[in-house]
Amino acid sequence: MAKLEHTFYGNFDEILVRIVNGIMRGSTSASLEDSSDFYSGSARCSVRVFERYSYAGGNRVSMSVTLFQNGNDAIHLSAITSGGSQAMFFKVNTWGEESFLDKLRELL
């Protein structure tokens, strides 16, 4: 598992679209598996779950991206990847997870 957390200011909708489009265009095997959006008062939370094939790891890797903003406060992003290991009891190969996060880092 690999994780990226970042706090920044910007337009929530534009950032969300940029992330989705960038991830989908960044890999021919990328797919948007599911999404969820929550609103409560002036708070907003969007979750996107992506999956792609990792050539480096020889397996599929998922990435969950969560954006949260309360009113006009900073936007908080948390992205967590999973599935990049081939071992049964411990992780021996996490290259695919890190490269998936690298694509998101480029978009930010």
C-alpha positions as CSV (number, residue, x, y, z in Angstrom):
1,M,0.0,0.0,0.0
2,A,1.2,3.5,-0.8
3,K,-0.4,6.8,0.3
4,L,-0.3,10.4,-0.9
5,E,-1.9,13.2,1.2
6,H,-1.9,16.9,0.0
7,T,-3.7,20.1,1.1
8,F,-4.2,22.9,-1.4
9,Y,-6.6,25.6,-2.6
10,G,-8.5,25.6,-5.9
11,N,-11.8,24.9,-7.6
12,F,-13.1,21.6,-6.2
13,D,-14.9,20.6,-9.4
14,E,-12.1,21.5,-11.7
15,I,-9.6,19.6,-9.6
16,L,-11.9,16.5,-9.5
17,V,-12.3,16.6,-13.3
18,R,-8.6,17.0,-13.8
19,I,-7.8,14.0,-11.6
20,V,-10.4,11.7,-13.3
21,N,-9.4,12.7,-16.8
22,G,-5.7,12.6,-16.1
23,I,-5.8,9.1,-14.5
24,M,-8.1,7.7,-17.3
25,R,-5.9,9.2,-20.0
26,G,-2.7,8.2,-18.3
27,S,-3.0,4.5,-18.9
28,T,-4.8,2.4,-21.5
29,S,-5.8,-0.1,-18.9
30,A,-7.1,2.5,-16.3
31,S,-10.8,2.3,-15.4
32,L,-13.0,4.3,-13.0
33,E,-14.5,1.5,-10.9
34,D,-16.9,3.6,-8.8
35,S,-17.5,7.0,-7.3
36,S,-19.4,8.6,-4.4
37,D,-20.2,12.2,-3.5
38,F,-21.3,13.5,-0.1
39,Y,-22.6,16.9,0.9
40,S,-23.3,18.2,4.4
41,G,-24.0,21.9,4.8
42,S,-21.0,23.6,3.2
43,A,-18.8,20.5,3.4
44,R,-18.2,18.3,0.4
45,C,-16.5,14.9,-0.1
46,S,-15.8,13.0,-3.3
47,V,-14.4,9.5,-3.6
48,R,-13.1,7.9,-6.8
49,V,-11.8,4.4,-7.1
50,F,-9.6,3.6,-10.1
51,E,-8.0,0.4,-11.2
52,R,-5.3,-0.4,-13.8
53,Y,-2.9,-3.1,-14.9
54,S,0.6,-2.7,-13.7
55,Y,3.1,-4.0,-16.2
56,A,5.9,-3.5,-13.7
57,G,4.2,-5.7,-11.1
58,G,2.3,-8.0,-13.5
59,N,-1.0,-7.5,-11.6
60,R,-3.9,-5.1,-11.2
61,V,-3.6,-2.1,-8.8
62,S,-6.4,0.0,-7.4
63,M,-6.3,3.6,-6.2
64,S,-8.8,5.4,-4.0
65,V,-8.8,9.2,-4.2
66,T,-10.7,11.2,-1.7
67,L,-11.2,15.0,-1.9
68,F,-12.7,16.9,1.0
69,Q,-13.5,20.6,1.4
70,N,-15.5,22.5,4.0
71,G,-16.8,25.8,2.5
72,N,-14.0,27.8,1.0
73,D,-11.3,26.2,3.2
74,A,-8.4,24.2,1.7
75,I,-9.1,21.0,-0.2
76,H,-7.7,17.9,1.4
77,L,-6.7,15.0,-0.8
78,S,-6.0,11.5,0.3
79,A,-5.0,8.8,-2.2
80,I,-4.3,5.2,-1.3
81,T,-3.2,2.4,-3.6
82,S,-3.5,-1.3,-3.1
83,G,-3.1,-4.6,-4.8
84,G,0.5,-4.2,-6.1
85,S,2.0,-7.2,-4.2
86,Q,2.4,-10.7,-5.5
87,A,3.4,-12.3,-2.2
88,M,0.9,-14.2,0.1
89,F,2.0,-13.0,3.5
90,F,4.0,-9.8,3.0
91,K,4.6,-7.2,0.3
92,V,7.5,-7.9,-2.1
93,N,6.5,-5.7,-5.1
94,T,4.9,-2.3,-4.7
95,W,6.3,-0.7,-7.9
96,G,2.8,-0.6,-9.5
97,E,1.3,1.1,-6.5
98,E,4.0,3.8,-6.4
99,S,3.8,4.4,-10.2
100,F,0.0,4.8,-10.0
101,L,0.5,7.5,-7.3
102,D,3.2,9.1,-9.4
103,K,0.6,9.8,-12.1
104,L,-1.6,11.5,-9.6
105,R,1.4,13.6,-8.3
106,E,2.0,14.8,-11.9
107,L,-1.6,15.9,-12.1
108,L,-1.4,17.9,-8.9
